[in-house]
Amino acid sequence: MTPPVTAVLPLLITCLVEHFGRDPEAVTADTRLEDLEMDSLAVLELLTVLEDEHGIPLPEDTGSLHDGSTLADVAALIERARAASAEAPA
């Protein structure tokens, strides 16, 4: 089951198109990381770009992502990290 589309998903797709040269027509919420030929290092690079350009905190649990994970899965992981960051005491 695909997680719901989040506010992060459009940023994720834009980043893949602009920084990784992916075809915008081929990148959707259901696109799997393996379809984009993204290994764990490429995913970390993607998350780092999102953090640098949009202030989105890096999720600590990237180990739960795998080749079969979709962009919606990545977006949901980022949303959980954002929520945890917002709840953490300053």
C-alpha positions as CSV (number, residue, x, y, z in Angstrom):
1,M,0.0,0.0,0.0
2,T,1.4,3.4,-1.0
3,P,1.6,6.0,1.7
4,P,-0.4,9.2,1.1
5,V,1.1,11.9,-1.0
6,T,2.7,14.5,1.2
7,A,3.9,18.1,0.9
8,V,7.5,16.8,0.5
9,L,6.7,14.7,-2.5
10,P,6.7,17.6,-5.0
11,L,10.1,18.8,-3.7
12,L,11.4,15.3,-4.0
13,I,10.3,15.0,-7.6
14,T,11.6,18.5,-8.5
15,C,15.0,17.6,-6.9
16,L,15.2,14.4,-8.9
17,V,14.5,16.2,-12.1
18,E,16.7,19.2,-11.5
19,H,19.7,17.6,-9.7
20,F,19.6,14.0,-11.0
21,G,18.4,14.6,-14.5
22,R,15.4,12.3,-14.2
23,D,12.6,12.5,-16.7
24,P,9.7,14.5,-15.1
25,E,7.2,12.3,-16.9
26,A,8.7,9.1,-15.4
27,V,8.9,10.3,-11.8
28,T,5.7,9.8,-9.7
29,A,4.8,8.9,-6.2
30,D,4.8,5.2,-7.2
31,T,8.2,5.3,-8.8
32,R,10.5,2.8,-7.1
33,L,14.1,3.7,-6.2
34,E,15.3,0.8,-8.2
35,D,13.5,2.2,-11.3
36,L,15.5,5.4,-10.8
37,E,18.7,3.3,-10.4
38,M,19.2,4.9,-7.0
39,D,21.4,3.1,-4.5
40,S,21.7,4.0,-0.8
41,L,24.4,6.6,-1.6
42,A,22.3,8.3,-4.2
43,V,19.3,8.4,-1.8
44,L,21.5,10.0,0.9
45,E,22.7,12.5,-1.7
46,L,19.1,13.3,-2.6
47,L,18.2,13.8,1.1
48,T,21.2,16.0,1.6
49,V,20.1,18.2,-1.3
50,L,16.6,18.5,0.3
51,E,18.2,19.4,3.6
52,D,20.5,22.0,2.1
53,E,18.0,23.7,-0.2
54,H,14.8,23.4,1.8
55,G,15.8,22.9,5.4
56,I,14.2,19.5,5.5
57,P,15.9,17.5,8.3
58,L,17.6,14.2,7.3
59,P,15.7,11.2,8.6
60,E,17.8,9.0,10.8
61,D,16.0,5.8,9.7
62,T,17.1,5.6,6.0
63,G,17.9,1.9,6.6
64,S,14.2,1.2,6.2
65,L,14.4,2.2,2.6
66,H,15.2,-0.4,0.0
67,D,15.2,-0.8,-3.8
68,G,11.4,-1.6,-3.7
69,S,10.7,1.6,-1.8
70,T,8.7,4.2,-3.7
71,L,9.1,8.0,-3.7
72,A,5.9,8.1,-1.6
73,D,7.7,5.9,1.0
74,V,10.7,8.3,1.0
75,A,8.4,11.3,1.4
76,A,6.6,9.6,4.3
77,L,9.9,8.9,6.0
78,I,10.9,12.5,5.6
79,E,7.5,13.7,6.9
80,R,8.0,11.5,10.0
81,A,11.4,13.0,10.6
82,R,10.0,16.5,10.2
83,A,7.3,15.8,12.7
84,A,9.7,14.3,15.2
85,S,12.0,17.3,14.7
86,A,9.1,19.7,15.4
87,E,8.2,17.8,18.6
88,A,11.7,17.7,19.9
89,P,12.5,20.1,22.7
90,A,14.8,23.0,21.6
